[in-house]
C-alpha cells in the first residue's frame, strides 16, 4: 500500500517555482520560437500579406519548393553507436576562407520590404555568427553599406547579368573594391518566373496602396510605421522601379546570357567565382571542367521554373561526377539544421539558407535573424551528436539514405516504321 502523509508546505513551495516574466515582447516571442517553422508563423502574423507572400511564395503551382522540402524530409539517418561525440566542431573551409557553420545567408531581393532592417540585419547577424553573407543584385542595401556593417566578415555578391551590361560590370567593380571575396554568377533567371501570389496580391515595387492592402495593414501598424519612418528603399542596381517583381525582372534581365558573359565577368573579378543556379549533372561537369571555383545546385528557391530538378536529389550524382574536391553548394528548401547535416553527409561543401533567415527577419529584425541562426546551429549540433560524429569531415553517405518518393520514368522508345524498298513499292 502507498503511505500517505500531509503535504509539507516547504515541499510544495519547492515545486512551485514560477518563471520570471520576460517584459520585452520581441524577446519573448523569439524565445518561444523553437524551429524555423515557428519563426515563419510569427512572421506571417506580423507582416502584411503581400510582403510575406513575396518571401514565402514560389512560381506557378509552387511544386518545386514543395518537392525540395519533401526531399529533405524523405531521408533516413543512420547513427553510429558507441562513438561518443560530447562536443562537435561545426566549422569548415569554403571558397578559400573559414565559416563557423556549414551554411551562409543566401542572396535575397527587396529585403527591406520584408522588415526595414533588411540586409543590415542579415549582414550583422552573419558577422556575429562567423558565417558568410551574400548580397543580391536586387538587394535594398548598397554594397558599401553591407561592407560597413560587416567590415571584418566574409561578404559575397550575387550578380545578375542585366540587359544593360554596364550595370553588371559596374556592380562587379564596386563589389571587388569593397572587398567582397566571392561572386555568385547567377544563371537561372533569364526572365522572371510566374510568381502568382505576387500577381494576385498586386505586389509591386514600391508598394501600391489598395483597399485590400489597407485592410490587411490595420492589424499590423508597426510594419507601416517602420516602412514610412525609415529611409527610402535603395536598390543595388535598379535606379527606377515600378511594377510587379516579375515585370521588373523581365525589364532588367537578359535572356541572351551565355558563356561569353561568364568569361567577361570572370576576367573582371579578382576573387572566387561561383555559378549559381546549376540544375543538371552535365552543366555541373562542364563548369567544373572550365575551372570555376564552385557551383550552387539551386532552382532559385522554386521561384523560377516550376517542376525544376530538386537540388538535394541531384547532389550525390553531381558529387560523383565532379569529384569530392570540387566546391558544391546546395540551396532551396532548407528549413532545419538536419537538412544541412544531410547535405554535407552526401558531399556538399556548404549550404545556403534564404527563406529561413527571412522568416527570422520578419519575426524580429536583427534579433530574429540571430534567433534563426541559433536554431539552425542547435539543430546541426544535436544531429551531429546523435549521429556520433564530432566534425563535419566525419559525415559521409553512410549516415544518410534518400528515400524514394518521386522516381524518373524511363522515356518510351518510339518504334520506327520499317523501311520499304523501292522494289517493294513497285
C-alpha positions as CSV (number, residue, x, y, z in Angstrom):
1,X,0.0,0.0,0.0
2,X,1.1,3.6,-0.6
3,X,1.9,5.5,2.5
4,X,0.3,8.9,2.5
5,X,1.2,12.0,4.5
6,X,0.1,15.5,5.0
7,X,2.0,17.7,2.4
8,X,4.9,19.7,3.8
9,X,4.4,23.4,2.9
10,X,8.2,23.6,2.2
11,X,8.0,20.8,-0.3
12,X,5.1,22.5,-2.1
13,X,7.0,25.7,-2.3
14,X,9.9,23.9,-3.9
15,X,7.6,22.6,-6.6
16,X,6.1,26.0,-7.3
17,X,9.0,27.7,-9.0
18,X,7.5,30.4,-11.1
19,X,9.4,31.5,-14.2
20,X,10.4,35.1,-14.2
21,X,8.3,37.0,-16.8
22,X,10.0,38.5,-19.9
23,X,8.8,42.0,-20.3
24,X,10.4,42.6,-23.7
25,X,7.7,41.5,-26.2
26,X,10.2,40.9,-29.1
27,X,12.5,38.7,-27.0
28,X,9.5,36.9,-25.5
29,X,8.1,35.9,-28.9
30,X,11.5,35.0,-30.3
31,X,12.5,32.9,-27.3
32,X,9.2,30.9,-27.8
33,X,10.3,30.0,-31.4
34,X,11.9,26.6,-31.3
35,X,12.0,25.9,-35.0
36,X,12.2,27.9,-38.3
37,X,8.5,26.9,-38.8
38,X,7.8,28.8,-35.5
39,X,9.5,31.9,-36.9
40,X,7.5,31.6,-40.1
41,X,4.3,31.6,-38.0
42,X,5.4,34.7,-36.2
43,X,6.5,36.4,-39.4
44,X,3.1,35.7,-41.1
45,X,1.3,37.2,-38.1
46,X,3.5,40.4,-38.1
47,X,4.0,41.1,-41.9
48,X,1.4,42.3,-44.4
49,X,0.2,39.6,-46.7
50,X,1.8,40.9,-49.9
51,X,5.3,41.2,-48.4
52,X,5.0,37.8,-46.6
53,X,3.8,36.1,-49.7
54,X,6.6,37.5,-51.7
55,X,9.0,35.8,-49.4
56,X,7.0,32.6,-48.8
57,X,5.8,32.0,-52.3
58,X,7.3,30.5,-55.4
59,X,6.5,30.1,-59.1
60,X,3.2,28.9,-60.6
61,X,1.9,25.9,-58.6
62,X,4.8,26.1,-56.2
63,X,5.6,22.4,-56.8
64,X,9.4,22.9,-56.9
65,X,9.7,24.3,-53.4
66,X,7.3,21.7,-52.0
67,X,9.3,18.9,-53.6
68,X,12.6,20.4,-52.4
69,X,11.3,20.5,-48.8
70,X,9.8,17.0,-49.1
71,X,13.2,15.6,-50.3
72,X,14.8,16.8,-47.1
73,X,12.0,15.2,-45.1
74,X,12.4,11.9,-47.1
75,X,15.7,11.0,-45.6
76,X,16.7,8.4,-43.1
77,X,19.7,8.9,-40.8
78,X,22.0,6.1,-39.7
79,X,23.6,6.9,-36.4
80,X,26.8,5.3,-35.2
81,X,26.7,3.7,-31.8
82,X,29.3,3.8,-29.1
83,X,31.1,6.6,-30.8
84,X,30.9,9.4,-28.3
85,X,30.6,13.0,-29.6
86,X,30.2,15.1,-26.4
87,X,31.3,18.2,-28.3
88,X,31.2,19.0,-32.0
89,X,33.1,21.3,-34.3
90,X,30.7,22.8,-36.9
91,X,33.4,24.9,-38.6
92,X,34.5,24.4,-42.2
93,X,36.6,26.0,-45.0
94,X,34.7,27.2,-48.1
95,X,36.0,29.1,-51.1
96,X,39.3,29.9,-49.5
97,X,38.1,31.1,-46.1
98,X,36.5,30.0,-42.9
99,X,32.9,29.7,-41.8
100,X,31.9,28.8,-38.2
101,X,28.9,26.9,-39.5
102,X,28.3,24.9,-42.7
103,X,25.8,27.4,-44.1
104,X,25.7,31.0,-45.1
105,X,23.0,33.6,-45.8
106,X,21.7,33.3,-49.4
107,X,21.1,36.4,-51.6
108,X,17.5,37.7,-51.4
109,X,16.0,40.7,-53.2
110,X,13.9,43.6,-51.9
111,X,14.8,42.5,-48.3
112,X,13.9,45.8,-46.6
113,X,10.3,45.4,-47.8
114,X,10.0,42.4,-45.5
115,X,11.4,44.3,-42.5
116,X,13.1,47.6,-42.6
117,X,16.4,46.4,-41.1
118,X,16.8,44.3,-44.2
119,X,20.3,43.3,-45.3
120,X,21.9,45.2,-42.5
121,X,20.3,42.8,-40.0
122,X,21.4,39.8,-42.1
123,X,25.0,41.0,-42.5
124,X,25.3,41.9,-38.9
125,X,23.9,38.6,-37.7
126,X,26.3,36.8,-40.1
127,X,29.2,38.7,-38.8
128,X,28.3,37.8,-35.2
129,X,27.9,34.1,-36.1
130,X,31.1,34.0,-38.2
131,X,29.3,32.9,-41.4
132,X,29.3,34.5,-44.9
133,X,26.6,36.9,-46.0
134,X,25.5,37.2,-49.7
135,X,24.1,40.5,-51.1
136,X,21.8,40.3,-54.0
137,X,21.9,42.4,-57.1
138,X,18.4,43.3,-56.2
139,X,19.2,44.0,-52.6
140,X,17.9,47.0,-50.8
141,X,21.1,48.0,-49.1
142,X,24.2,49.2,-51.0
143,X,27.3,47.2,-51.4
144,X,29.3,49.8,-49.4
145,X,26.7,49.8,-46.5
146,X,26.9,46.0,-46.3
147,X,30.6,46.2,-46.1
148,X,30.4,48.8,-43.4
149,X,28.0,46.5,-41.4
150,X,30.3,43.5,-41.8
151,X,33.8,45.0,-42.2
152,X,35.8,42.0,-41.0
153,X,33.5,39.1,-42.0
154,X,33.0,37.4,-45.3
155,X,30.8,39.2,-47.8
156,X,29.7,37.6,-51.1
157,X,27.9,39.3,-54.0
158,X,25.3,37.7,-56.2
159,X,25.3,39.1,-59.8
160,X,22.6,39.1,-62.4
161,X,23.6,39.9,-66.0
162,X,21.4,42.8,-67.0
163,X,20.3,43.9,-70.4
164,X,22.5,46.9,-69.8
165,X,25.8,45.1,-69.3
166,X,27.4,48.2,-67.9
167,X,25.2,48.0,-64.9
168,X,26.5,44.5,-64.2
169,X,30.1,45.5,-64.9
170,X,29.8,48.5,-62.5
171,X,28.4,46.3,-59.7
172,X,31.2,43.8,-60.2
173,X,33.8,46.5,-59.9
174,X,32.1,48.0,-56.8
175,X,31.9,44.6,-55.0
176,X,35.6,44.0,-55.7
177,X,36.5,47.4,-54.5
178,X,34.5,46.9,-51.3
179,X,36.4,43.7,-50.5
180,X,33.8,41.1,-51.3
181,X,35.7,37.8,-51.7
182,X,33.3,35.7,-53.9
183,X,31.0,36.5,-56.8
184,X,27.9,34.3,-57.4
185,X,27.2,34.5,-61.2
186,X,23.5,33.6,-61.4
187,X,22.3,31.7,-64.5
188,X,18.7,30.7,-63.8
189,X,17.0,34.0,-64.3
190,X,17.0,34.9,-68.0
191,X,13.4,36.1,-67.3
192,X,11.3,36.3,-64.2
193,X,9.3,33.3,-63.0
194,X,5.5,33.4,-62.8
195,X,5.1,34.3,-59.1
196,X,1.3,34.1,-58.9
197,X,1.0,35.1,-55.3
198,X,2.6,38.5,-56.2
199,X,0.2,39.0,-59.1
200,X,-2.9,38.1,-57.1
201,X,-1.8,40.4,-54.2
202,X,-0.9,43.2,-56.6
203,X,2.5,43.3,-55.0
204,X,4.7,45.9,-56.6
205,X,7.8,48.0,-56.0
206,X,7.2,50.4,-54.4
207,X,4.1,49.0,-52.6
208,X,0.8,50.3,-54.0
209,X,-2.0,51.0,-51.6
210,X,-5.3,49.4,-52.3
211,X,-8.4,48.8,-50.2
212,X,-7.1,45.2,-49.6
213,X,-3.6,46.3,-48.5
214,X,-5.1,49.0,-46.2
215,X,-7.5,46.4,-44.6
216,X,-4.6,44.0,-44.2
217,X,-2.4,46.7,-42.7
218,X,-4.8,47.6,-39.9
219,X,-3.7,44.9,-37.5
220,X,0.0,45.4,-38.4
221,X,0.5,49.2,-37.9
222,X,4.1,48.6,-36.7
223,X,5.2,47.4,-40.2
224,X,3.8,50.5,-41.9
225,X,5.2,52.8,-39.2
226,X,8.7,51.3,-39.8
227,X,8.3,51.5,-43.6
228,X,7.2,55.1,-43.6
229,X,9.6,56.4,-41.0
230,X,12.8,54.9,-42.3
231,X,15.0,55.9,-45.3
232,X,13.6,55.3,-48.7
233,X,14.4,51.9,-50.3
234,X,17.6,51.9,-52.3
235,X,18.4,49.2,-54.7
236,X,21.9,47.9,-55.5
237,X,21.2,48.0,-59.2
238,X,17.8,49.5,-60.2
239,X,17.7,53.2,-60.5
240,X,14.0,53.2,-61.4
241,X,11.2,51.0,-60.1
242,X,7.5,50.5,-60.8
243,X,5.6,47.3,-61.4
244,X,5.5,43.8,-60.1
245,X,8.6,42.0,-59.2
246,X,8.2,39.8,-62.3
247,X,7.9,42.9,-64.5
248,X,11.0,44.4,-63.0
249,X,13.0,41.2,-63.6
250,X,11.8,40.9,-67.2
251,X,12.7,44.5,-67.8
252,X,16.2,44.2,-66.3
253,X,17.3,40.6,-67.1
254,X,18.6,39.4,-70.4
255,X,17.6,36.1,-71.9
256,X,20.7,36.1,-74.1
257,X,23.0,35.5,-71.2
258,X,25.7,33.0,-72.3
259,X,29.1,31.5,-71.6
260,X,30.6,34.6,-73.3
261,X,29.2,36.7,-70.5
262,X,30.7,34.4,-67.9
263,X,34.1,34.8,-69.5
264,X,33.8,38.6,-69.4
265,X,32.8,38.8,-65.8
266,X,35.4,36.2,-64.9
267,X,38.1,38.4,-66.4
268,X,36.9,41.3,-64.3
269,X,36.6,39.6,-61.0
270,X,39.7,39.2,-58.8
271,X,38.2,36.8,-56.3
272,X,36.4,33.4,-56.3
273,X,33.6,33.0,-58.9
274,X,30.8,30.5,-58.3
275,X,28.0,29.7,-60.7
276,X,24.6,29.8,-59.0
277,X,21.5,28.0,-60.5
278,X,23.1,24.8,-61.8
279,X,20.4,22.1,-62.3
280,X,21.9,19.3,-64.3
281,X,24.8,17.0,-64.0
282,X,26.0,17.8,-67.5
283,X,26.2,21.6,-66.7
284,X,27.9,20.9,-63.4
285,X,30.7,18.8,-65.1
286,X,31.1,21.4,-67.9
287,X,31.5,24.3,-65.4
288,X,34.0,22.4,-63.2
289,X,36.0,21.5,-66.2
290,X,36.1,25.1,-67.2
291,X,37.8,25.8,-63.9
292,X,35.2,27.9,-62.0
293,X,35.7,27.9,-58.3
294,X,32.4,26.3,-57.4
295,X,28.8,25.7,-58.3
296,X,25.5,26.1,-56.4
297,X,22.9,23.5,-57.1
298,X,19.8,25.6,-56.9
299,X,16.4,26.1,-58.6
300,X,16.2,29.6,-57.1
301,X,14.0,28.5,-54.2
302,X,11.4,27.3,-56.6
303,X,10.8,30.8,-57.8
304,X,11.7,30.5,-61.4
305,X,10.9,27.3,-63.4
306,X,8.3,25.3,-61.5
307,X,8.8,21.5,-61.6
308,X,12.6,22.1,-61.9
309,X,15.0,19.5,-60.6
310,X,15.4,19.1,-56.8
311,X,18.9,20.3,-55.9
312,X,19.2,17.9,-52.9
313,X,18.3,14.9,-55.0
314,X,20.9,16.0,-57.6
315,X,23.7,16.3,-55.1
316,X,25.0,12.7,-54.8
317,X,25.3,12.2,-58.6
318,X,26.9,15.7,-59.1
319,X,29.5,14.9,-56.4
320,X,30.3,11.5,-58.0
321,X,30.8,13.2,-61.4
322,X,32.7,16.3,-60.5
323,X,34.8,14.8,-57.7
324,X,34.8,15.2,-53.9
325,X,37.3,18.1,-54.1
326,X,35.0,20.4,-56.2
327,X,33.2,23.1,-54.2
328,X,29.5,22.1,-54.5
329,X,27.0,24.3,-52.6
330,X,23.3,23.5,-52.2
331,X,20.3,25.7,-51.5
332,X,16.5,25.5,-51.9
333,X,14.2,24.1,-49.3
334,X,16.4,24.1,-46.2
335,X,14.3,24.6,-43.1
336,X,16.2,22.6,-40.4
337,X,19.8,22.0,-39.3
338,X,19.3,18.3,-40.1
339,X,18.8,19.3,-43.8
340,X,22.2,20.9,-43.7
341,X,23.8,17.9,-42.0
342,X,22.3,15.6,-44.6
343,X,23.6,17.8,-47.4
344,X,27.2,17.7,-46.0
345,X,27.0,14.0,-45.5
346,X,26.1,13.5,-49.2
347,X,29.0,15.5,-50.4
348,X,28.1,19.2,-50.3
349,X,30.8,21.5,-49.3
350,X,28.4,24.2,-48.0
351,X,24.8,25.2,-48.0
352,X,22.8,28.5,-48.2
353,X,19.6,29.5,-46.4
354,X,17.2,32.1,-47.7
355,X,13.7,31.9,-46.5
356,X,14.8,30.5,-43.1
357,X,16.7,33.7,-42.4
358,X,13.9,35.9,-43.8
359,X,11.3,34.4,-41.5
360,X,13.6,35.4,-38.6
361,X,14.0,38.9,-40.1
362,X,10.2,39.4,-40.4
363,X,9.6,37.9,-36.9
364,X,12.0,40.2,-35.1
365,X,14.6,42.2,-37.2
366,X,18.2,41.6,-36.4
367,X,17.3,39.7,-33.2
368,X,15.1,37.4,-35.3
369,X,18.0,36.6,-37.7
370,X,20.2,35.9,-34.7
371,X,17.4,33.5,-33.5
372,X,17.1,31.8,-36.9
373,X,20.9,31.2,-36.9
374,X,20.8,29.9,-33.3
375,X,18.0,27.5,-34.1
376,X,19.9,26.0,-37.1
377,X,23.1,25.8,-35.1
378,X,21.4,24.0,-32.3
379,X,19.8,21.5,-34.8
380,X,23.1,20.9,-36.5
381,X,25.0,20.3,-33.3
382,X,22.3,18.0,-31.9
383,X,22.0,16.0,-35.1
384,X,25.8,15.5,-35.3
385,X,25.9,14.3,-31.7
386,X,23.1,11.9,-32.2
387,X,24.9,10.5,-35.3
388,X,28.0,10.1,-33.3
389,X,30.3,12.5,-35.3
390,X,32.4,15.2,-33.9
391,X,33.4,17.1,-37.1
392,X,31.8,17.8,-40.4
393,X,34.6,15.8,-42.1
394,X,33.4,12.6,-40.4
395,X,30.0,12.9,-42.1
396,X,29.6,10.6,-45.1
397,X,27.0,8.9,-47.3
398,X,26.8,6.0,-44.8
399,X,24.9,8.4,-42.5
400,X,22.1,9.2,-44.8
401,X,19.7,7.4,-47.1
402,X,17.5,9.4,-49.5
403,X,14.1,7.6,-49.5
404,X,12.3,7.4,-52.8
405,X,9.1,9.2,-53.4
406,X,9.5,10.7,-56.9
407,X,11.2,8.3,-59.4
408,X,12.0,9.1,-63.0
409,X,10.1,7.1,-65.6
410,X,12.1,5.7,-68.4
411,X,11.4,7.5,-71.6
412,X,9.5,5.5,-74.1
413,X,11.4,4.4,-77.3
414,X,9.4,5.3,-80.3
415,X,9.1,2.5,-82.8
416,X,10.4,3.3,-86.2
417,X,8.3,2.4,-89.2
418,X,10.0,-0.3,-91.3
419,X,11.7,0.9,-94.4
420,X,10.1,-0.1,-97.6
421,X,12.4,-0.8,-100.5
422,X,11.8,0.8,-103.9
423,X,11.3,-2.7,-105.4
424,X,8.6,-3.5,-102.9
425,X,6.9,-0.2,-103.6
426,X,6.9,-1.1,-107.3
